[in-house]
Amino acid sequence: MLALLYDIHGNLPALEAVLADARGAGAQRFLLGGDYALFGPFAAETVRTLRGLGEVSWIRGNVDRWSAHPDEAPDDELVQEAISDCRAALGERVIEELDALDEQLVLDGVRYCHASPISDLRSFMPERSDEDDELLADVGERRVVFGHTHLAFSRRGPREIDLVNPGSVGLPLDGDRRAAYALVRDDGSVHQRRVAYDLDAVIAALRERFGEKPWAQRSVNRLQTARP
C-alpha cells in the first residue's frame, strides 16, 4: 500500500500522526509530493523524519524551489522573511538537495506532480475548470495526483483522467484542521484520510521560535482556521 503525503510545510506533529495512521493501515511505501519545510516551525526536523522512512519517492514543490532560489519567489516581505528563516534552519546542502528533486514522476502508470503537469504553481480545483485541458497538457496516464492547493478531493477530468489531490498534511485549507493524506491500495483505489494531531504544539512552537513575525502569524491563523 502506498501513502501519498503532500504539503507538509514543517509541521512535524501532523507528519508524525499521519505516519502512524498510514503504517497502522498497512502502508509500506510513501510518495512525497513536495513543499516539505517552508512556513512551519519544524523545517529541519520534518526533512530529517522523511529521510528516515523506508521506501520513498520524492518530488519537488514550489516552496522547495523558492527556498533554493528566493528571487523566483514572490517579492513579498512576508514570504521572503519566511524563506530566510527556512534556509537558516535547513542549511545549504539540504536546500540544494530538495531543489534537485524531480518535478514529477510516473509510478505504476500514475503521474505524480506538485500542482499540475505543466506547473508547480497552477493547479486543479475541486470544480471543473476551462483550464483543465491546458493543465493536463498531453498526459497519457489515466490518473494524475497533485497537491499545492491544500484541498483534498478526487474527480474525473478531461479525457476521463482521474484527478486526485490528497490534501495537505501540515496546513489544510478546506475548513478541516486535521492532517490530510491519502492511501492507494493494491487494487489502485484511493482512500482519503484525515488525522487529528496536537495542533496546539505546532502553534506554540511557531510563537516560541519566530515570535510575532508576520509569516509565522499567518501560519498560526491558517492552522487555527484551516482557511487561506
N, C-alpha and C positions, 0 to 999 in steps of 0.2 A: 504494500500500500504506500502511496506517495502523498506527502503532506505539502501543500502549497502555502508558503509564507511570504507575504508581500508587505512592504511599507512598515517596517518595524520602528524606525525613527528613534533609536536609542532608548527604547522602553524595555528595559531588562525584565522587570516583573511580569509584564504582559507576555514577553517571549518565553519565559520560564513556565508560565501557566499553559501556554499553547503547546510547548514541547511535551509537557507532562500529559496533556489531554491527547495529543497525537500518538504518543507512544502507548498510552493506555488503550487506544483504539486499534493499535496494531501497525502504525506507520513505521516503516523501516528505511524509507528514503525521503529526502527533502529537496524541494525546489525552492530556491530563494530568489525572489523577484525584484530585488533592488530597494534602494532607499533604506539603508541599514542604520545610520548613526545620527545624521543631522536633525536638529530640533528636539533632541531628547537629552536627559541628564546622564545617561549611561552609554556614551558613544563607544568607548574602548571596550567596556565590559560586554556590550552586545556583540561586537565583532568577534571578540575572543570566544564567547559562548558558541557562536555559529561555527567558528573554525573547529570546535571540539566535537561537532556532530559527525556521524558516520558517513554514509553515502549521500553526498550533497552535490547539487548542481547550482551554480550561481549565475545571475545576470546582473548587469549594471542598471541602476536607476538614475534619474536626472540629478538628484541631490548628491549622489556619489560622484557624478561628473562635475557638478558645481564645486564640491569640496576640493577637487583637484585643480579646477580652473575657475576661480572666483569671478574672473572677467566675463565668463559665459552665463553667470547667474544674474538675476535682476539687479539693477543699480538702485538698490533699496537699502537704507542703513540697517534696518532690522535683519534682513536676510544676510547682508554682508557681515554683521557682527556675529550672527549665529554660525556662519561658515568659519570665521576666525576662531571661535571657541571650539568648534568641532575639530578643526585642523590641529589645534593645540592638544586636544585630548587624544587624537588618533596617532599623530606623528606622521612624518613624510612618507615613510615606507608603506604603511598601511594605506594611506591615501592613494599612493600610486598603484598599489595592488588592486584596490577597488575600482579605480579608474580604468584599469586594463582589462576588466571583465568583459565578456561578450555582451553586446547589446541585446541579443536574442538568441534562442537556440530551439532546435526541434528534437523532441524526445518521444519515442513511441508514436510517431505520427501526429503529435500535438505541437503547435508553435507557442513558445513562451516569450513574452516581451514585457517591457515595463509599462508602457502606456498604449502603444499600438505598433504594428509592424513598420510604420513609417516615421515614428517619432517617439522620444521618451517624455514628451510633454502633452501632445494631443492624444486624447483617448476617447473611448466609447462611453456612452452614458446609459442609464437603465432603460430609457425610452429610445426607440428607433430615431435615427437622425439621417438627414440627407448627406452627411459626411461619412457615413459608414462605409460606403463603397471605396471612397478615397483612402480611408484609414486602413482598409484591408489590402489595398494595392492588388498584387497578383498572387496573394497567398493561395496555396493549393491544399493546405491541411484542412481537415474538417472541424478542427477546434482551435481557437486562439484563446490563450489565457494571458491576462494582463492585470495591472493594478492602477496605481497612480492617483485615481480619484478618491480612494478610501471609501468606496461604496460597494458593498457586497451584492452581487446579482449574477444571474445567468439568463441569457435569452438567445433566440435564434437571430442571426444576422443575415446579410446578403449571401446569396448562393448557398443557403441552408447551412452556413458555418455557425457552429456553436461559439458564442462569446461568453467567457467566464471571468468574472472578477471575484477573487477570494476575499476582497476587503482588506482592511489594514489591521495588522497585529497590534501596532503600537499607538495609532492615532485615528480611530474610526471617525467618520464624519457623516454617518447615516442616522444619528439620533440614538444609537445604542452604544453605550460606553464600554461594553465588553469587547475583548480582543476578538478579531475575526480572522479566520483562515479557512481552508478547505482541504478535504481528503479526496483522493482519487482511488477508488477501489480497483481491484484486479480486473473487474469487468468493464472498467472505463467510466463508471458512473461517478459523478461529482457530488459530494455532500458538504454543504456549507456548515460551518461550526462557529459557535460563539462561546467564549470562555471568560468567566469572571476572574479578576485578579486584584491585587492590592493597589488600587488607583491612588489612594492617599499617600502611599510610599513614593510614588513617582512624582506627585505634586510637591511633596516635602523635599525631595532631592533636587528638583528644579529650583526651588526657592533657596535652598541651602547653598547650592553650588553657583547659582547665577543671579540671585537676588531679584531685583526689580528690572532686570534688563528686558526691553520690550519683546524680544523674540521669546524669552522664557515665559513671560506673562501671557503671550499669545498661545503658547503651547499649553499652559495651565488652563486657559479659557476653553481651548478646544478639547482637552481631556475632560473637563467638567461637563461640557455641553454635548460633546460628540457632534458638533456642528462647525462649519468653516468660520 
